[in-house]
């Protein structure tokens, strides 16, 4: 019988989320700098909030609550 190490699986899921969010954060960095150049503080706050949401994705409680690899696979904390 195959045994899955869920602790390791959760860490792998977090690493996958980090890899997936990296280009999203980079794109938001560019948008943020444009908003700074334009003096658009409302847009800066909006972008900062979205960046924080992406950073918090690895702390999604569903990751720790998942009991099976399929539950982890189905979890997508980056989606809105």
Buried (B, 14 or more C-beta within 10 A) or exposed (E): EEEEEBEEBBEEBBEBBBEBBEEBBEEBEEBBEEBEEEEBEEBBEBBEEBBEEBEEBBEBEEBEEBEEBEBBEEBEBBEE
